[in-house]
């Protein structure tokens, strides 16, 4: 589901960008690949939240920027990216500390798409899954970087991170982009992994789309009504990670 959504975004041209550094997540667009998806019940600025329920149906929540739109393959409502130096942002994701059992499932995803040179999109996706069967990990953190292959003109995964995540209730990912050397670096729960992959070009603009998927929670589940949130942090004054020296926020502040 998440890979299909990201592939759809990557197939689009991106136009008209925003100059404001704050990037709200208060919009919602129907996804033809998942027509039952709905807007997060709670959205405040760059933070979305929901409560775990025992709905008989699978639930998918999604969010976009309030001005984001996909008009005939052209994406609008993106955040311009400073084109020099190192720029960073953070993702904060509430998770259930224990491994879920039976049919209980909780998956949270951040889909990130940036516009590079020649209008070539570059995708980043981060997935926290609980009760997964990905390579026998029950609680995996999966991070992909997806770029277009210039020979085949097809999108392909150029970097993949897969590790179980710990019991920390709020997981934290820092992502930084060196716009001078076209490299991408990762910080996972305060551990700086350094530069992990090269990008084909610097990014000119970027958009963020959080999603959550839940199913199978019983009426007597201990997790029922538990509030779960996902937050995008683009303001440097709110960063909690130790980014490389000289890192600015996306707008160059």
N, C-alpha and C positions, 0 to 999 in steps of 0.2 A: 504494500500500500504506500509506504513512505517513498520507496524507490520510484514508484510510478509517478507520484506527485512531483518529485524532484526532476525526473526526466521530462515531465511536461513543462516545468519551468525552464529547464535548460534548452528547450527547443524554441523558446520565444526570443524575440528581439526586445531590447530594453530601451525605453525612451523616457523623456521628461523626468527630471530628477528633482529632489527637494534640497533646499539649502539649509534647513534647520538641522541642528545636531541631535536634538531629541527625536526619537523615532517611536511613535506610539504603535500599539498593537490592537487598536480599537476597531479595526475593520474586519469584515468577513465576506468571503466570496464562495459561492457554491462550487463544489468540486465535482465535475462530471464523472471522475473516476471513483468517487465515493459520495453518492447523492444523499446519504443519510448523515453526513457530517453536519455539525452545528456549531454555532458560536460558543466560545467559552462562557459559562454563566456569569463569571466575574472578570472584568477587565478594567484595570486602572493604569493608564499610561503604558508603561513597558512591562507590566506584570499581568499575567493571566492566572486564573485559578478555577478549581472545580472541587466538588465533593464526591467521594466514592459512594455509589449507590448500588442497589441490587436490582437494577433494571433487567428485565428478561431479555432485552436486546443489547447487542454490542453498541457501545457509544464511542463516537469519535468527535473530539472538540478541535477546533482550528481557529486561527487568527491571522490577520494581515494588518499592514499599516492602513490607517483610515482612508488614505488617498490612493492606495494600491489598486490597480486594475489591470486586467489582461484583455486588451481590445484587439481582436484578430491577430494574436501573436505578438503584440507589442505591450510590454510591461511598463506601467507608469507608477509613480509614487515611490521612488527609491531615494536612498540617502547618498549624496555625493561623498566620495572618499578622498581624503587628502592624498595628493599624488607623490609626496616626498616623505622620506624617513620611515619610521616604524609606527604603524597604527594598530590599536588593539581594542578589544571588547570582551565582555564576559557573558557567560550563560550560567544562570543559577536554577537548579532543578530540584524540587522536592521529590524524594523517593521513599518507598517503604523499606525499612532497614532489613526486615526478615525476608527470607525466600518464600514467595507465595506457593501455595499448593493447589491440587485439584484443578478446577477450571479458572481459579482466580488469575487474572492477568492485568497488568498495568504497564503501559508503554508510553514513554514521552519522547518526542522528537523535535529537534530544531532543524528546519530546512533553511539554508542560507544560500542565496544566489547573488553573485557579483558580476558586473559587466567589465570585461577586459578589453583588450585591443581588438579592433575589427568587429566589435559587437559580439565577440565570443564570450558566452557565459561560463563562469566557473562556479561549481557547486560545492558546498560543504554541508554535510549532514551529521548530526550527533544524535544517537539513539540510546536511551536508557530503558532496558527491558527487564521485567520481573516475571518469572515463570516462562522462560524462553528455552528453546532447544537449539540455539545457535552454537554449534560445536560443543554441545554438552554443558554450556554455561547457563546456569539458571538466572543469573543477574549480570548480563553483559553490558558493557559500554562499547558501542560501535561507532566509529568516526570514519567517514569517507570524505575524500576529496575527489571530485569528478570534473574532468576537463575533456575538451573535444580533441580527438585524434586528427591531426592535420592531414594524414594520409587517407583515412577512411571516412572522415567527416562525421564519425560517430562519437558519442559521449562514452568515456571509459573511466573506471576507477583508477586513479594514479597514486592514491595512498589509502591505506586501510589500517585502522587501529582497532584491535579487539582484545579486551581484557575484562575480567569480572570487576565490578565496582564494589567498594566497601560499604559498611553499614552507616556511614555518615548520612544523617537525614537530608541535608541539603548538599547536593553535589555541585561542584564548581568547575567550569571549563573556561580557561583564558585562551583566546586566539589572537595571534599577532601577525601582521603582514608587513614584511619589509618591502616597501614600494621602490626602493633603490635596487635591490638585488632579486626581486620577484621570488621571495621565499615565504613559506608559511610555518609558523611556530605554534606549539601547543603547551598549555599548562593544564594538568589534570589534577584537581584537588591539591593545589599548591605545589605540585611537582612539575618543574619546568623540563619538558622533554627536548627543548631546543628546536632548531629548525628541522622539520620532519619531511618536507617535500618542497619542490620548486614549482612555481606557477609559470604558465606560458607568457604572462604579461602582468603588469600592475593592474589593480582594480580601479575603475572609475566611479562606480556606484554599487550599492549593495541593498538587499532586502532580506527580511527575516520572517519566517513563518513557523510559529510553534504549533505542535499538535499533541494531543493526548488520546490514548485508546484504552478503554477499560471494558472488562467483561467478567461474568461468572461469579460475582460476589454474592454470597448468601445473605438472607435477611438477618441472620444472627452473626454475621462476620464482625470480628473485632475492629475491622478497618472501616466499617460503615460510617458515613458522614465525616470521615477524615478529610480535611481540606488539603489539597495538593496545589502547588503553584509552580509557575515557570516564569523566569524573569530575564529580560535582556538588559544589559548594562552598557550604555554607550558613553556615559559621562565619566571622564577621567577622575573626577573628585570622588566617585563612588567605587572605584576599582579596589579590590581586595587582594589581587594577585601581585607578585613582584615581577612585573614585566621588564624586559631589557631596558637598560638605561636609555633615556631619550624617547621612550614610547609616548605617543600622544593618543587622544581618542580619534575616532574616525574623521572628525572635522579638523584635526590638526591642533587641537587645544592642549 
